[in-house]
């Protein structure tokens, strides 16, 4: 992997991590279109440490309150009913599905799930699901209305993002809308819920960088820094956008992108396993 490739893929990662279009799909597709080797699941996971660092910085006050209150509630009963303490437990509960499925299907995630036909199908299919959820949503609930059952449902939706094309934010936001959460509440919780999963996945995959067919360390570090800077700007924009806008533009983009990739594969322009190691 060269420096230009690293910067471009870091830019793609930062631009697409938080909007519901699937960053892993875009990194995979851009590399294939450019004729570069598939950067791999390890590269994607590590560059997500950059975008997740942007989440930690942007939501630092929220995270500080949640972690602090949750920690105190372990020792003081009166804090256990505090919304921040409950939210801490709900983030832990919601992280369990992706941790379990990530470990069970690790080999599949790094091979079969990176087929461009599957990626395109997920872009289209979950675009339609997001469209339905957006139209059906009543936008009534806030994060104070989270309960163990809904937290687990959010977590199951997040675990689908192990398949490139689904989108971590897209899956969790769609689930939130279907459970009548407001767009901004579902989006905010999507960001918070991703923190443990992304940090754990990135730390695990970090050991693979520079080993064998995995991306080399220095370009991956550059891509991660680029993803952080771009990702922070995208978070700030998206949190304002969802207050007054639907997700229609992202739905249309997902469907068009999926159809274009399928067409390129169908007409032989792209091999469905293009660049795969």
Secondary structure, DSSP 8 states (H G I E B T S, - for coil): --HHHHHHHHHHHHHHTTTTT-HHHHHHHHHHHTT----HHHHHHHHHHHHHHHHHHHTHHHHHHHHHHHHHHTT-GGGTTSHHHHHHHHHHHHHHHHHHHHHHTHHHHHTGGG-HHHHHHHHHHHHHHHHHHHHH----B-GGG--HHHHHHHHHHHHGGGSTTS-HHHHHHHHHHHTTB-HHHHHHHHHHHHHHHHHHHHHHHHTTTTSTTS--HHHHHHHHHHHHHHHHHHHHHHHHHHHH--SHHHHHHHHHHHHHHHHHHHTTSS-TTTT--
